[in-house]
């Protein structure tokens, strides 16, 4: 396998990881920002207040995005398996 092929596969893998993780991270960051603004307005400085809403929001995001992310992973895996015979030469 050539170096260019390995780099292309690595790039595609990293992009796939970003596509799958960014929406969930955005949900966590948005919830964290909202909670931080709420804490600043009310001057409640409870550290555990941020964790429960973030966990619930991230779990909901994962459940809602699961069909899309699963389809994305299946398509990537199928493309990779179809390309494998070309990697041997």
Secondary structure, DSSP 8 states (H G I E B T S, - for coil): --HHHHHHHHHHHHHHHHHHHHHHHHHHHHHHHHHHHHHHHHT---TTHHHHHHHHHHHHHHHHHHHHHHHHHHHHHHHHHHHHHHHH-
